[in-house]
């Protein structure tokens, strides 16, 4: 397990270390009105609280923890940060704080935005280029989102690979309307090759994901006309921190210190599908080349939708 340091700095007293883990090491602080530094959390089961009080205090907690809980408070102009890289834990932010990175499948608050649970929604946000202020990869985004929905169905146990074909089995009823509709498509048609489902209704899938993100107030969609003639949409991010957190979680899966078999499958799916589609808003060409072997290992875990997406994109020469 990687070692992370939990800090509480600013005016006020140092964040308390609660004695729930036998292998934790805590450091000392300078008391009231000074800064304190917590130790390295080595235990798998920790609960740490950091308090940052006053005008510019910063409280940070729970980073890199696996099965614990991180809670931070930021008062006045302070910033509370929690849960950067927690696994099977819970991230909570109070006041003007920020929380993110929970790998337990929970929706995490980031300011006033919320990290979407659906893989398709995450990939849509990551395909947005904040520097250029527009959505990239529009020609292939539909296939990427269809592949994401198939991975979603596989993770929930609704679809299995049967001789390189996607076959429906009894699993958890999807809560996402788009995923539920695609499941009904698969059930009505019967087992087909994975690529068959990736190539279907890509444009409609993009619109449905976009509309859901707009309803969730994560993006703003404004109609416009290209050259004053062709109708188009102008998309802007309402909460850039949500995308930033998604990007960090995706790239964290490529760190050599993280064992491939322990990487969260949802984060692995995002980075693998993005790399397969060459979405350079997620990974640059140099990053893909540098992490080629690790991406291949993660792709094996994600499943048959990945090679199917690759073949579909190659066929259409995107």
C-alpha positions, -999 to +999 in steps of 0.1 A: +000+000+000+013+034-008+022+058+020+005+092+021+009+120+046-021+136+063-016+172+072-035+199+091-020+233+088-031+268+096-044+287+126-058+264+152-049+230+164-036+201+145-061+175+132-065+146+156-055+110+148-081+086+160-066+053+172-082+028+148-052+015+130-023-004+148+004+006+123-001+043+120+026+067+130+017+102+141+039+133+144+037+162+167+023+198+162+032+231+177-001+234+196-026+263+193-020+289+167+008+269+149+009+243+122+009+206+128+017+176+107+002+142+110+022+111+103+020+085+076-011+063+075+001+027+070-029+009+084-057-004+061-084+008+085-079+044+096-102+072+104-085+106+104-099+140+110-081+172+100-094+206+111-081+239+094-095+269+112-091+306+107-085+330+078-063+309+056-061+275+072-060+243+051-072+209+063-064+178+043-072+143+052-078+108+039-055+109+009-044+075-003-064+055+022-080+022+013-108+013+037-110+043+059-129+075+061-115+110+055-132+141+068-120+177+065-134+210+075-124+244+061-136+274+080-134+311+071-113+313+039-097+279+046-100+250+022-111+215+032-100+187+011-107+150+015-106+116+000-079+121-027-075+085-038-096+067-011-108+032-018-139+017-004-142+047+019-162+079+021-152+114+011-171+143+027-166+181+023-180+208+046-186+245+038-164+257+010-144+225+010-139+200-017-142+162-018-133+137-045-117+105-055-139+080-037-136+046-053-166+030-036-190+040-063-206+068-043-213+102-059-188+127-045-195+164-040-171+188-056-182+223-047-217+225-061-211+199-087-213+161-084-191+135-100-214+114-123-216+077-116-221+066-152-190+058-173-205+074-204-210+107-185-175+106-172-160+100-207-182+128-222-168+153-196-132+141-202-136+145-240-142+182-234-111+204-239-112+232-213-084+251-231-102+252-264-136+254-249-152+226-269-160+189-271-133+169-290-135+136-308-171+141-319-168+117-347-158+087-325-174+098-292-206+079-300-187+046-302-168+053-271-199+060-251-216+029-265-186+008-254-188+025-219-224+014-216-215-022-225-187-021-198-213-007-174-236-036-181-208-061-177-197-046-143-233-048-130-235-084-140-262-079-167-240-090-196-214-116-200-190-126-228-202-158-245-180-168-274-171-132-282-207-123-281-225-101-255-252-122-238-278-109-213-280-126-179-299-117-148-281-090-128-287-058-110-314-036-126-296-005-140-305+028-124-293+048-153-321+051-180-296+049-209-280+018-196-314+003-189-325+010-225-294-005-240-299-036-219-334-040-233-319-037-268-296-065-261-323-087-246-347-081-275-321-089-302-302-117-285-265-124-284-244-105-309-208-096-312-196-067-290-188-046-320-223-048-333-236-030-302-207-004-303-216+005-339-253+011-332-270+045-324-238+064-315-253+098-322-284+092-302-262+079-273-241+111-273-272+133-272-287+113-243-255+116-223-253+153-231-289+159-221-285+141-188-254+161-180-273+193-187-301+182-164-276+175-137-262+210-142-227+198-150-227+214-185-244+242-203-257+236-238-264+266-260-276+264-297-256+282-323-250+282-360-217+275-378-211+301-406-246+313-397-261+283-414-255+249-399-271+243-365-247+232-337-243+233-299-219+253-278-210+233-247-194+247-216-185+232-182-204+245-152-181+228-127-145+224-140-134+209-107-155+178-115-137+172-147-103+178-131-111+152-104-122+127-130-090+133-150-068+128-119-086+096-109-081+082-145-044+091-146-038+077-111-045+043-124-013+044-144+010+050-115+035+021-112+030+020-074-006+008-078-011-029-084-030-035-116-053-061-099-063-036-073-071-006-095-108+003-094-124-011-125-145+020-132-114+042-132-096+016-153-124+015-178-124+052-183-087+055-189-085+024-212-115+034-233-101+069-236-067+056-246-082+032-271-101+060-288-070+083-286-088+110-266-059+133-260-077+154-235-072+124-212-038+110-223-014+126-247+004+105-274+035+104-252+016+093-221+000+065-241+034+053-254+050+055-220+022+035-203+015+011-232+022-021-212+001-010-182-028+001-204-027-034-220-029-050-186-058-028-175-076-035-208-076-072-200-094-065-168-119-042-185-130-069-209-141-076-245-156-042-252-121-027-255-108-048-285-143-044-301-140-006-298-105-007-312-116-027-343-146-005-349-124+027-348-098+011-371-124+001-396-137+037-398-101+051-397-107+077-370 
